[in-house]
Amino acid sequence: MNVRDTIKGSSTTVEIDISQRPASFPSDVEPAIATSSLNDVDPFNLRHGLQTEDQLSEIRNRKKSKGVLKYHSHQNKLINSLLKPMQDHIQDAKVEEDNNRIPVKIAVYASLVANVGLCILQLYAAITSGSLSLLATGIDAVFDMGSNVVLFWIHQKSKKLDVNKWPVGGARLENIGNIVYGFLLRMGAVNLVVMVESVRDIVTHNPDSSTNDFHLPSIIAVAAALSVKFLLFLYCTSLRKRSSQVYVLWEDHRNDIFLNGFGLLMSAGGSKLVWWLDPTGALVIGVGILLTWGRTVHREFQLLAGKSAPREFLQLLTYNTATFSDDIQQVDTVRAYHSGPDYFVEIDIVMKSDTPLGKAHDVSQALQDLIENLPRVERCFVHVDHETTHAPEHRKAI
């Protein structure tokens, strides 16, 4: 199997024979230097697969070429990413982290302060109006504030854990906090209270009253909260893929835009059109909270359970391992999976059986150090073998 077939595949277990790879540097060159040299000369001729702008323009002008254009654009992006030296990936990630540090802090603290103020504002609206829809948004605002405080505390706590008691660090605390908070509080307490009260109001409502009382200050208060949430949502949108903490905040702001907007409309509708719109709106908001936080909890469970890394990341690891050093004869297995928000990476490489122990250690250690410097990689384990005919590593016998 050649490396190009592997890079285009989706499997995490591969066997690549690179013994016929063009020699572009002597085997005694340091592996870190060798990586840069190999990427410069493109040992597997991946650049031949790149489409020029003229070729892409020609494809774009064809009829029904959307799928073909998308494929070639994706391939161009993939090839350029593979040929980019690992040191450049690491440096770009460090620059991006430095550039995002202050904006991420602004997003976290602004959301925390805003949710405290909006909690008071929406509770006032819910209490003074007596609207079940606004009560649902008010209770949700209370838990918004609570979730921000809990996430902030967990984020700070994860940085201070004793490594002797918690050798893997505290990154998973954020996932555990999201699951416990979302499942027990947001999906449980809020929905039960709001949905039960909504059903009770629909069943026991006085038939002589066709509409509810209209309370303008409450409508204005919720509208103001909706505007603030929308501004926070816009600010967090550009940062959501750069920080797991901001992603949770962005998701929460997005959900609140729906909840507050829908609650506002249904409360006003219950006052001006027909009474049952208000309790029905509260019931729908409860179901909305159940679905959105159910999705969040499901995603957090996937990260803790070891969901595989994206295929593009596996391809990057495979190519750079195959081109890391001439002492690496084959790449047997490449795995990357979540262990919390970041990845654990397992790589099995093959060297000649007569390779000195010192050299085998130095090459594998250099590869491990390089990969662990990549963004979102928590740990990397490199296993060295002398053949590929054995059963897969690290598998328990059944």
For each residue, the residues with C-beta under 8 A, 3 or more apart:
1: 5 6 14 15 16 17
2: 5 6 16 17 44
3: 6 7 16 18 44 318 319 322
4: 7 8 44 46 49
5: 1 2 8 9
6: 1 2 3 9 11 14 16 315 318 331
7: 3 4 46 78 82 315 318 319
8: 4 5 315
9: 5 6 14
10: 311 314
11: 6 14
12: 308 314 333 334 335 336
13: 333 334 335 392
14: 1 6 9 11 318 331 332 333 334
15: 1 330 331 332 388
16: 1 2 3 6 318 322 330 331
17: 1 2 20 329 330
18: 3 21 322 328 329 330 331
19: 329 330
20: 17
21: 18 43 44 322 323 326
22: 41 43
23: 26 326
24: 37 38 41 43
25: 29 33 34 37 38 326
26: 23 29 326
27: 325 326 327
28:
29: 25 26 33 34 37
30: 33 34 366
31: 34 35 324 325 362 363 366 367 370
32: 35 36 87 366 370
33: 25 29 30 36 37
34: 25 29 30 31 37 38 324 325 326
35: 31 32 38 39 85 86 87 320 323 324 370
36: 32 33 39 40 85 87
37: 24 25 29 33 34 40 41
38: 24 25 34 35 41 43 323 324
39: 35 36 42 83 84 85 323
40: 36 37
41: 22 24 37 38
42: 39 45 46 47 83
43: 21 22 24 38 323
44: 2 3 4 21 319 322 323
45: 42 48
46: 4 7 42 49 50 79 82 83
47: 42 50 79 83
48: 45
49: 4 46 75 79
50: 46 47 75 76 79 80
51: 55 56 59 72 75 76
52: 55 56
53: 56 57
54: 57 58
55: 51 52 58 59 72
56: 51 52 53 59 60 69 72 73 76
57: 53 54 60 61
58: 54 55 61 62
59: 51 55 56 62 65 68 69 72
60: 56 57 65 69
61: 57 58 65
62: 58 59 65 68
63:
64: 67
65: 59 60 61 62 68 69
66: 69 70
67: 64 70 71
68: 59 62 65 71 72
69: 56 59 60 65 66 72 73
70: 66 67 73 74
71: 67 68 74 75
72: 51 55 56 59 68 69 75 76
73: 56 69 70 76 77
74: 70 71 77 78
75: 49 50 51 71 72 78 79
76: 50 51 56 72 73 79 80
77: 73 74 80 81
78: 7 74 75 81 82 312 315
79: 46 47 49 50 75 76 82 83
80: 50 76 77 83 84
81: 77 78 84 312 316
82: 7 46 78 79 315 316 319 320
83: 39 42 46 47 79 80
84: 39 80 81 88 89
85: 35 36 39 88 89
86: 35 89 90 320 370 371 374
87: 32 35 36 90 91 370
88: 84 85 91 92
89: 84 85 86 92 93 316 374 375
90: 86 87 93 94 370 373 374 375
91: 87 88 94 95
92: 88 89 95 96
93: 89 90 96 97 374 375
94: 90 91 97 98
95: 91 92 98 99
96: 92 93 99 100 242 375
97: 93 94 100 101 375
98: 94 95 101
99: 95 96 103
100: 96 97 103 104 239 242 243
101: 97 98 104 105
102: 105 106
103: 99 100 106 107 239
104: 100 101 107 108 239 242 243 245 246
105: 101 102 108 109
106: 102 103 109 110 235
107: 103 104 110 111 232 235 236 239 243 246 249
108: 104 105 111 112 152 245 246 249
109: 105 106 112 113
110: 106 107 113 114 232 235
111: 107 108 114 115 148 232 236 249 252 253
112: 108 109 115 116 148 149 152
113: 109 110 116 117
114: 110 111 117 118 228 229 232
115: 111 112 118 119 141 144 145 148
116: 112 113 119 120 145
117: 113 114 120 121
118: 114 115 121 122 141 144 145 225 228 229
119: 115 116 122 123 138 141 142 144 145
120: 116 117 123 124
121: 117 118 124 125 141 221 222 224 225
122: 118 119 125 126 134 137 138 141 221 222 225 260
123: 119 120 126 127 138 141 142
124: 120 121 127 128 218 221
125: 121 122 128 129 131 134 137 138 215 217 218 219 221 222 225
126: 122 123 129 131 134 135 137 138 139 218
127: 123 124 130 138
128: 124 125 215 217 218
129: 125 126 134 213 215 218 219 267
130: 127 212 213 215
131: 125 126 134 135 212 215 218 267 270 271 278
132: 135 136 194 197 198 201 278 279 281 282
133: 136 137 262 263 264 266 267 270 278 279 281 282 285
134: 122 125 126 129 131 137 138 218 222 263 264 267
135: 126 131 132 138 139 194 197 282
136: 132 133 139 140 190 194 259 263 281 282 285 286
137: 122 125 126 133 134 140 141 222 225 259 260 263 264 285
138: 119 122 123 125 126 127 134 135 141 142
139: 126 135 136 142 143 190 193 194
140: 136 137 143 144 190 256 259 285 289
141: 115 118 119 121 122 123 137 138 144 145 225 256
142: 119 123 138 139 145 146
143: 139 140 146 147 185 186 190
144: 115 118 119 140 141 147 148 252 256
145: 115 116 118 119 141 142 148 149
146: 142 143 149 150 181 185
147: 143 144 150 151 181 186 252
148: 111 112 115 144 145 151 152 249
149: 112 145 146 152 153
150: 146 147 153 154 177 181
151: 147 148 154 155 174 177 178 245 248
152: 108 112 148 149 155 156
153: 149 150 156 157
154: 150 151 157 158 173 174 177
155: 151 152 158 159 174 245
156: 152 153 159 160
157: 153 154 160 161 170 173
158: 154 155 161 169 170 171 173 174
159: 155 156 170
160: 156 157 170
161: 157 158 165 166 169 170 173
162: 165 166
163: 166 167 169
164: 167
165: 161 162
166: 161 162 163 169 170
167: 163 164
168: 171 172 339 378
169: 158 161 163 166 378
170: 157 158 159 160 161 166 173
171: 158 168 174 175 340 341 342 378
172: 168 175 176 304 339 340 341
173: 154 157 158 161 170 176 177
174: 151 154 155 158 171 177 178 244 245 340 341
175: 171 172 178 179 300 303 304 340 341
176: 172 173 179 180 304
177: 150 151 154 173 174 180 181
178: 151 174 175 181 182 248 296 297 300
179: 175 176 182 183 297 300 301 304
180: 176 177 183 184
181: 146 147 150 177 178 184 185 186
182: 178 179 185 186 187 293 296 297 300
183: 179 180 186 187 188 293 297
184: 180 181 187 188 189
185: 143 146 181 182 188 189 190
186: 143 147 181 182 183 189 190 191 289 293
187: 182 183 184 190 191 289 290 293 294 297
188: 183 184 185 191 192
189: 184 185 186 192 193
190: 136 139 140 143 185 186 187 193 194 286 289
191: 186 187 188 194 195 286 287 289 290
192: 188 189 195 196
193: 139 189 190 196 197
194: 132 135 136 139 190 191 197 198 282 283 285 286
195: 191 192 198 199 282 283 286 287
196: 192 193 199 200
197: 132 135 193 194 200 201 279 282
198: 132 194 195 201 202 279 280 282 283 286
199: 195 196 202 203 279 283
200: 196 197 203 204
201: 132 197 198 204 205 278 279
202: 198 199 205 276 279 280
203: 199 200
204: 200 201
205: 201 202 209 275 276 279
206: 209
207:
208:
209: 205 206 212 275
210: 274 275
211: 214 270 271 272 273 274 275
212: 130 131 209 270 271 275 278
213: 129 130 271
214: 211 219 268 271 272
215: 125 128 129 130 131 218 219 271
216: 219 220
217: 125 128 220 221
218: 124 125 126 128 129 131 134 215 221 222 267
219: 125 129 214 215 216 222 223 264 267 268
220: 216 217 223 224
221: 121 122 124 125 217 218 224 225
222: 121 122 125 134 137 218 219 225 226 260 263 264 267
223: 219 220 226 227 264
224: 121 220 221 227 228
225: 118 121 122 125 137 141 221 222 228 229 260
226: 222 223 229 230 257 260 261 264
227: 223 224 230 231
228: 114 118 224 225 231 232
229: 114 118 225 226 232 233 253 256 257 260
230: 226 227 233 234 253 257
231: 227 228 234 235
232: 107 110 111 114 228 229 235 236 249 253
233: 229 230 236 237 250 253 254 257
234: 230 231 237
235: 106 107 110 231 232 238 239
236: 107 111 232 233 239 240 246 249 250 253
237: 233 234 240 250
238: 235
239: 100 103 104 107 235 236 242 243 246 250
240: 236 237 243 246 247 250 251
241: 247
242: 96 100 104 239 246
243: 100 104 107 239 240 246 247
244: 174 247 248 341
245: 104 108 151 155 174 248 249
246: 104 107 108 236 239 240 242 243 249 250
247: 240 241 243 244 250 251
248: 151 178 244 245 251 252 296
249: 107 108 111 148 232 236 245 246 252 253
250: 233 236 237 239 240 246 247 253 254
251: 240 247 248 254 255 292 296
252: 111 144 147 248 249 255 256
253: 111 229 230 232 233 236 249 250 256 257
254: 233 250 251 257 258
255: 251 252 258 259 288 289 292
256: 140 141 144 229 252 253 259 260
257: 226 229 230 233 253 254 260 261
258: 254 255 261 262 288
259: 136 137 140 255 256 262 263 285 288 289
260: 122 137 222 225 226 229 256 257 263 264
261: 226 257 258 264 265
262: 133 258 259 265 266 281 284 285 288
263: 133 134 136 137 222 259 260 266 267 281 282 285
264: 133 134 137 219 222 223 226 260 261 267 268
265: 261 262 268 269 281
266: 133 262 263 269 270 277 278 280 281 282 284
267: 129 131 133 134 218 219 222 263 264 270 271 278 281
268: 214 219 264 265 271 272
269: 265 266 272 273 274 277 278 281
270: 131 133 211 212 266 267 273 274 275 276 277 278 279 281
271: 131 211 212 213 214 215 267 268 278
272: 211 214 268 269
273: 211 269 270 277
274: 210 211 269 270 277
275: 205 209 210 211 212 270 278
276: 202 205 270 279 280
277: 266 269 270 273 274 280 281
278: 131 132 133 201 212 266 267 269 270 271 275 281 282
279: 132 133 197 198 199 201 202 205 270 276 282 283
280: 198 202 266 276 277 283 284
281: 132 133 136 262 263 265 266 267 269 270 277 278 284 285
282: 132 133 135 136 194 195 197 198 263 266 278 279 285 286
283: 194 195 198 199 279 280 286 287
284: 262 266 280 281 287 288
285: 133 136 137 140 194 259 262 263 281 282 288 289
286: 136 190 191 194 195 198 282 283 289 290
287: 191 195 283 284 290 291
288: 255 258 259 262 284 285 291 292
289: 140 186 187 190 191 255 259 285 286 292 293
290: 187 191 286 287 293 294
291: 287 288 294 295
292: 251 255 288 289 295 296
293: 182 183 186 187 289 290 296 297
294: 187 290 291 297 298
295: 291 292 298 299
296: 178 182 248 251 292 293 299 300
297: 178 179 182 183 187 293 294 300 301
298: 294 295 301 302
299: 295 296 302 303
300: 175 178 179 182 296 297 303 304
301: 179 297 298 304 305
302: 298 299 305 307 338
303: 175 299 300 307 338 340 341
304: 172 175 176 179 300 301 338 339 340
305: 301 302 338
306: 337 338 339
307: 302 303 337 338
308: 12 314 335 336 337 338
309: 313 314 336 337 338 343
310: 313 314
311: 10 314 315
312: 78 81 315 316
313: 309 310 316 317 336 343
314: 10 12 308 309 310 311 317 318 334 335 336
315: 6 7 8 78 82 311 312 318 319
316: 81 82 89 312 313 319 320
317: 313 314 320 321 334 336 345 347 371
318: 3 6 7 14 16 314 315 321 322 331 334
319: 3 7 44 82 315 316 322 323
320: 35 82 86 316 317 323 324 370 371
321: 317 318 324 328 331 334 347 349 367
322: 3 16 18 21 44 318 319 328 331
323: 21 35 38 39 43 44 319 320
324: 31 34 35 38 320 321 328 363 366 367 370
325: 27 31 34 328 363 366 367
326: 21 23 25 26 27 34
327: 27 351 352 355 359 360 363
328: 18 321 322 324 325 331 349 350 351 363
329: 17 18 19 350 351 352
330: 15 16 17 18 19 349 350 388
331: 6 14 15 16 18 318 321 322 328 334 347 348 349 350
332: 14 15 348 349 350 385 388
333: 12 13 14 346 347 348 392 393
334: 12 13 14 314 317 318 321 331 345 346 347 348
335: 12 13 308 314 345 346 347
336: 12 308 309 313 314 317 343 344 345 346 377
337: 306 307 308 309 343 344
338: 302 303 304 305 306 307 308 309 341 342 343 344
339: 168 172 304 306 342 343 344 378 379
340: 171 172 174 175 303 304 378
341: 171 172 174 175 244 303 338 376
342: 171 338 339 376 377 378
343: 309 313 336 337 338 339 376 377 378
344: 336 337 338 339 378 379 380 381
345: 317 334 335 336 371 377 379 380 381
346: 333 334 335 336 380 381 383 394
347: 317 321 331 333 334 335 367 371 380 381 382 383
348: 331 332 333 334 382 383 384 385 393
349: 321 328 330 331 332 364 367 382 383 384 385
350: 328 329 330 331 332 384 385 386 387 388
351: 327 328 329 355 360 363 384 385 386
352: 327 329 355 386
353: 386 387
354:
355: 327 351 352 359 360 386
356: 359 360
357: 360 361
358: 361 362
359: 327 355 356 362 363
360: 327 351 355 356 357 363 364 384
361: 357 358 364 365
362: 31 358 359 365 366
363: 31 324 325 327 328 351 359 360 366 367 384
364: 349 360 361 367 368 382 383 384
365: 361 362 368 369 382
366: 30 31 32 324 325 362 363 369 370
367: 31 321 324 325 347 349 363 364 370 371 380 382
368: 364 365 371 372 380 381 382
369: 365 366 372 373
370: 31 32 35 86 87 90 320 324 366 367 373 374
371: 86 317 320 345 347 367 368 374 377 380
372: 368 369 377 378 379 380
373: 90 369 370 377
374: 86 89 90 93 370 371 377
375: 89 90 93 96 97
376: 341 342 343
377: 336 342 343 345 371 372 373 374 380
378: 168 169 171 339 340 342 343 344 372
379: 339 344 345 372
380: 344 345 346 347 367 368 371 372 377
381: 344 345 346 347 368
382: 347 348 349 364 365 367 368
383: 346 347 348 349 364 393
384: 348 349 350 351 360 363 364
385: 332 348 349 350 351 388 390 393
386: 350 351 352 353 355
387: 350 353 390
388: 15 330 332 350 385
389:
390: 385 387 393
391: 395
392: 13 333 395
393: 333 348 383 385 390
394: 346
395: 391 392
396:
397:
398:
